[in-house]
Amino acid sequence: MKLPTPHPLDLLRWLAVGLLAVPPLAGCGGGGAAADGPTAAWSVLGSSTAFGSGASTGFSWVALLQADAAPAGARVDNRARRGAVTWLAMPAAAPRPPGRPATADTMDIDSVLQGRPRLLLLAFPTNDTIAGYPAGETVANLASLRQRARAAGTAVVVLSTQPRDDATAAQRAVLREIDEAMAREAGACFVPLFDALADAGGGLAAAFDSGDGVHPNDAGHALIHQRVRAVVAAHLVDSRCLAP
């Protein structure tokens, strides 16, 4: 899938006009109660890549997104955590299978939504699968988080899985299954990353490897940032907002 690459001037417009005027993300939800919340607050829930692992200081995809948004007075609240699985973000009262971790206070979706963010980015690329959770469990959790946020008036963008060298063939099949399901669930508000970051064997491509075969380097984070920004730009601002 070829993603649009916004013109730099358009990016300035969607930051200055789109964020501060608060139009909803068409098709991604949003435009409800959260539209009256704090100015341009976005939230990120995810694991180590979203936390910034593998990138130089200031060059993670979330940091780059924050740098984009800062001139317009926007704020990105990054709740990502190293090693996080989707269960850490689920509501504390959500029933879970034996052996699953409890909700983390800092990642609890209900706590995040209390801040009334206008946009939520979900980025849980591989930890569920490496922990042995079946695809259906991860998909159900991501869909639940997405639906809960949308019901609160928050727009949601879902990032895909990512390649990693230590994943088995069976685990890579699970990652594919997750992506296929979430692409159907989120539609145009799904950010496909796996193929762009992968080598021919399905591992993390050397050009994007920070050295551990798991976390993207600065170039990998830049690619993720570009793709996230393109999806947000395409669905945050309509043509009237981009007009001169």
N, C-alpha and C positions, 0 to 999 in steps of 0.2 A: 504494500500500500504506500503510495507516494504522498507524503505530507506536504502541505503548503509551507513555503518559506516566506513569512511576511517581510515586506520592505522595511528597512530600518525606520523610516519616517512613520510608517503605519504602527510599528511597535511603540514608538513614542506616543502616538495618538491613543493606542489602546491602554497604555499605562496611565496617561494623563487624563483621558476622557473616560475610558472604559472602567477603570478602577474607581475613580472618584465619583462618576455619575451613577455607578452601580447598576448597569443593565444585567439581566440574568444571563447565564450561559445557556444559549438556545440548545435544547435537547439534553442538557446535562443536569437539569434541575435548577434550583436556585430561584431567586426573585420573591421568596416568601418572607417569613419573619426575619431571616438573617439579613435582608436588605437594609434593615434599619439599625444594624449593629455597628460596631466600631469601624472607623474608616479603613476600608481596604484590607481587612484582616483575612489572611489565608492561613490554613493549617495543613501540616504534613504529618501523616501517620505512616510509619514504615520501619524498616530495619537498617542494617549497617550502611548500605549504599546511600540511602536518604540521609542517614546521620552524617555522612561525609567520608566514610572509610575509602581509602585508596587515592583520594584526591589531596592535592596540596591545599594548605589553608587558604580559604577564599575561593577555591576553584571546584568545589562540589556543585552538583547540579542545583541543590537547594540554595546554596550561597549565591550562585549566578542568577537564580531567579529573584532572590532578594535584592541583588544589585540592580536588576532590571526595574524592580518595583520601587526602590528607594526614592528616586527623583520625584515620583508622584505621591510620596508620603505613605506608601503602602508598607505593610508589615507582614512578614511570613513567620508564622509560629511553628517551629520545627519540633515535633514531638517524637521523631524517629529515635530508635534505640538499637544498639548493636545486639544482634542475636534475636531480635524480636520475631515472634510468630503472630499470626492474626488473632489468636485468643487473647493476647495482651491488650488488644484494643476493643474487644467485645464488652458489652455491658456486664457489670459484675454479677448480675443475677442470671445471666444466660447459662442454661444447662450445658454441660460439656462432658465428653467421654472421659473415662478414667485416665489419669496420667497427663491430662492437659493442664497447662499453667493457669493460675488465677489472673484476673485482670490486673494490669499495672495502673496504679492511680494516675500517673502522668499521661498514660495513653488511652484511658477509658474514653470511648466515643462520647458518652454522655457528658463527661467533663469538658471535652473539646467543644462540644456543641453549646455548652453554657456560654462560651465566648462569642457565639453567634458569628462564626466565620462565614464569609461569602463564598469561599471555595475550599474544598477539602481534596487533597491529593493523597491517594492510597498507593503505597509503594512497598509491597511485601513480595519480593521476587523469588526467593528460593527456600527460606528457612523451614516453612511448613513441610515442603517436600523432602528435604534432607532429614527432617525429624521423623519421617515416615507417615505423615498424614496423607490420606487419600485425596485425590483431586476434588471429589465432591465436597469434602469437608472444608477445604480452603475456599472453594467457590461459594459455598453457602455462607461462610463468614464474610467474605468480601461483599457479596450481594446484600447481606444483612446490614453491614456498615454503610454501604451506599444508600440503601433504602431508608435507613434511619436518618442519615444526614439530609437526604432530599426531602423527607417528611418535615424536617425542621427548617426548610427553606434554603439549605446550603447546596450549592452546585458541587458536583463530584467528578473528578477525573481519575481514572484508574490506570496505573502503569502496569505493563506486562511483566512476565518473568524475565530472568536474565540467564545467560549461559554461565556455567562454572565447570572447571576441569574435573572436579572430584565427583560430579554427578554421574551415576550409572546410566546405562541405556534405559533401564526401567524408570528411573527418576526423570530422565529427560522426556520420556513419553508422558509422564504425569504433568510436567511443566507445560507441554504442548496442550494437554487436555484442559488445564487451567486457563491458558490463553484463549483457546477456542471458545470456552464457555463465557469468559469475561468479555471477550470481544462482542459476543452476541448480547450480553447483559448491558454493557455500557455503550455499545455502538460507536458513534463518532467521538465519544468522550473516553475512549480507550487508546492508550499510547503503546503501540507495538515497538518493542526494543530487541527482542531475542535475536532475530536474524541479523540485525544490523551490528550487533556486538559479537556474534558467534563466528568461529572459524569453520572450516569445511567439516570438521568432525563433531561439531556441536558444543565444543568447549569455548572458553573466552578467547577471542582473537588476540594474538600477541600485541597488536597495535593498541589494544585497549586494556591490557593487563597491567595492573599495578605491581605484579610480581608474585602474587599468591594464587593466581588462577581463579580467583573468586571475585575480587573487587575491581571495578574499573579504575583506570588511571585518570589523569586530567583530561586526556582526549576522550575517554569513555564518558566521563561526566559531562563534558561539553556536548557530546552527541545526545545524551539523555536530556540535557537542558534544552537543546535546540528543538527536540521533538516534543517535549512537554510544552515549551513556549508556543510552538506552532499550533498545537491542539487548543491551548487556551486562547490564543489570539484568534483562531478561526471561529470559536464558539462563544467568546466573551462579548465581542463587539459586532454590531450589525453595520451595514453599509452607511447608514446615516451617521453613526458615530465616527466613521473613518472619513467622512466628507471633509474637504478643506474648510 
